[in-house]
Amino acid sequence: MSKKEKSIELLNRAVGDELLAVHQYMYFHFRCDDMGYDLLSGLFKRTAIQEMMHVEQLAERILFLKGEVEMKVSGDVKKIHEPKEMLELATAMEVGSVNDYNAWAKECAENADAVSKKLFEALVAEEEVHQDQYETELDNLEKFGANYLALQSVERSKSVATGTAPKGE
């Protein structure tokens, strides 16, 4: 396998992982929205959109390298209904991405592909932000318990009752 082919393989693996993140986080967005947890719902939706932008960046690099973008999701969406479990999975997914992208950046550097290396390093920084956001939400759940989620639901009910509910993000 040539050095360029190895970079394309790694970039496509990242595409698959990012696509899974988009699907998983949108599923969590729908579930949280349905339960009235607007803050969590919005966080999952915004993160899914950011992950879509990662797919675009990766695809552009693959195409530059004259590769084929493989739009294959790397796994199945997990049907989780409990917010704490959602946040735990999301955190684990982000940690996994950080670990993979760090390793893949190193591998690209070893193959003299500085641009793919920089792309992976930039993605690491963004995934660490997502990880921090999910860990913060887990900390809030730990500190405030069910009240933390109940307050989000109450706020939505008040907004709906007064006709001031937001029309989406």
C-alpha positions as CSV (number, residue, x, y, z in Angstrom):
1,M,0.0,0.0,0.0
2,S,1.4,3.4,-1.0
3,K,1.7,6.2,1.5
4,K,-1.1,8.1,-0.2
5,E,-3.3,5.0,-0.1
6,K,-2.7,4.6,3.6
7,S,-3.7,8.2,4.2
8,I,-6.9,7.7,2.2
9,E,-7.6,4.6,4.2
10,L,-7.2,6.4,7.5
11,L,-9.3,9.4,6.3
12,N,-12.1,7.1,5.2
13,R,-12.0,5.3,8.6
14,A,-12.5,8.8,10.1
15,V,-15.4,9.5,7.7
16,G,-17.1,6.3,9.0
17,D,-16.6,7.3,12.6
18,E,-17.8,10.8,12.0
19,L,-20.9,9.5,10.2
20,L,-21.7,7.3,13.1
21,A,-21.3,10.2,15.5
22,V,-23.8,12.3,13.3
23,H,-26.3,9.5,13.4
24,Q,-25.9,8.7,17.1
25,Y,-26.0,12.3,18.2
26,M,-29.1,13.1,16.0
27,Y,-30.8,10.1,17.6
28,F,-29.9,11.5,21.0
29,H,-31.2,14.9,19.9
30,F,-34.5,13.5,18.9
31,R,-34.9,11.5,22.1
32,C,-33.9,14.4,24.4
33,D,-36.2,16.8,22.5
34,D,-39.1,14.4,22.9
35,M,-38.4,14.3,26.7
36,G,-38.3,18.1,26.9
37,Y,-34.6,18.3,27.7
38,D,-33.9,21.3,25.5
39,L,-30.3,21.9,26.6
40,L,-29.1,18.4,26.0
41,S,-31.1,18.2,22.8
42,G,-29.5,21.3,21.5
43,L,-26.0,20.1,22.5
44,F,-26.4,16.9,20.6
45,K,-27.8,18.6,17.6
46,R,-25.0,21.2,17.4
47,T,-22.4,18.5,17.9
48,A,-23.9,16.4,15.1
49,I,-23.7,19.4,12.8
50,Q,-20.1,19.9,13.7
51,E,-19.4,16.3,13.0
52,M,-21.0,16.7,9.6
53,M,-18.5,19.5,8.9
54,H,-15.7,17.1,9.9
55,V,-17.0,14.6,7.3
56,E,-16.8,17.4,4.7
57,Q,-13.2,18.3,5.6
58,L,-12.2,14.6,5.5
59,A,-13.9,14.1,2.1
60,E,-12.2,17.1,0.6
61,R,-8.8,15.8,1.7
62,I,-9.6,12.3,0.3
63,L,-10.6,13.8,-3.0
64,F,-7.5,15.9,-3.1
65,L,-5.5,12.7,-2.7
66,K,-7.5,11.3,-5.7
67,G,-9.2,8.8,-3.5
68,E,-12.8,7.7,-3.3
69,V,-14.9,8.8,-0.3
70,E,-16.5,5.8,1.3
71,M,-19.7,6.9,3.0
72,K,-20.0,3.9,5.2
73,V,-21.1,4.4,8.8
74,S,-18.7,2.6,11.1
75,G,-21.3,1.1,13.3
76,D,-25.0,1.0,14.4
77,V,-26.8,3.6,16.4
78,K,-27.4,2.5,19.9
79,K,-31.0,3.0,21.1
80,I,-30.3,4.6,24.4
81,H,-33.1,6.4,26.2
82,E,-31.5,7.5,29.5
83,P,-29.6,10.9,29.3
84,K,-26.8,9.8,31.6
85,E,-26.2,6.7,29.4
86,M,-26.3,9.0,26.3
87,L,-23.7,11.3,27.7
88,E,-21.5,8.4,28.8
89,L,-21.6,6.9,25.3
90,A,-21.0,10.3,23.7
91,T,-18.0,10.9,26.0
92,A,-16.6,7.5,25.1
93,M,-17.0,8.1,21.4
94,E,-15.2,11.4,21.6
95,V,-12.3,9.9,23.7
96,G,-12.1,7.1,21.0
97,S,-11.9,9.7,18.3
98,V,-9.2,11.7,20.1
99,N,-7.1,8.5,20.6
100,D,-7.6,7.4,17.0
101,Y,-6.9,10.8,15.4
102,N,-3.8,11.3,17.5
103,A,-2.5,7.9,16.3
104,W,-3.5,8.6,12.7
105,A,-1.8,12.0,12.7
106,K,1.4,10.3,13.8
107,E,1.0,7.7,11.1
108,C,0.4,10.4,8.4
109,A,3.5,12.2,9.6
110,E,5.5,9.0,9.3
111,N,4.2,8.7,5.7
112,A,5.2,12.3,4.9
113,D,1.6,13.5,4.6
114,A,1.8,16.7,6.7
115,V,-1.6,18.0,5.5
116,S,-3.5,15.0,6.6
117,K,-1.5,15.1,9.8
118,K,-2.6,18.6,10.5
119,L,-6.2,17.8,9.6
120,F,-6.3,15.0,12.2
121,E,-4.6,17.3,14.8
122,A,-7.3,19.9,14.2
123,L,-10.0,17.3,14.6
124,V,-8.4,16.2,17.9
125,A,-8.8,19.7,19.2
126,E,-12.5,19.9,18.2
127,E,-13.3,16.4,19.5
128,E,-11.7,17.4,22.9
129,V,-14.1,20.3,23.1
130,H,-17.0,17.9,22.5
131,Q,-15.6,15.6,25.1
132,D,-15.4,18.4,27.6
133,Q,-19.0,19.5,26.9
134,Y,-20.3,16.0,27.5
135,E,-18.2,15.5,30.7
136,T,-19.6,18.9,32.0
137,E,-23.1,17.7,31.4
138,L,-22.3,14.4,33.2
139,D,-20.9,16.4,36.1
140,N,-24.1,18.5,36.2
141,L,-26.2,15.3,36.4
142,E,-24.0,14.0,39.2
143,K,-24.2,17.3,41.2
144,F,-27.8,18.1,40.6
145,G,-29.4,14.7,39.9
146,A,-32.8,14.4,38.3
147,N,-33.5,18.0,39.2
148,Y,-31.1,19.1,36.5
149,L,-33.2,17.4,33.8
150,A,-36.5,18.3,35.4
151,L,-35.6,22.0,35.3
152,Q,-35.0,21.7,31.5
153,S,-38.4,20.1,31.1
154,V,-40.2,22.7,33.3
155,E,-38.6,25.5,31.3
156,R,-39.9,24.0,28.1
157,S,-43.4,23.6,29.6
158,K,-43.4,27.2,30.6
159,S,-42.3,28.3,27.2
160,V,-45.0,26.2,25.5
161,A,-47.7,27.4,27.8
162,T,-46.8,31.1,27.2
163,G,-46.3,30.6,23.5
164,T,-42.6,31.6,23.6
165,A,-41.2,28.1,22.8
166,P,-38.3,28.4,20.3
167,K,-38.9,27.2,16.8
168,G,-35.8,25.0,16.7
169,E,-32.1,25.8,17.0
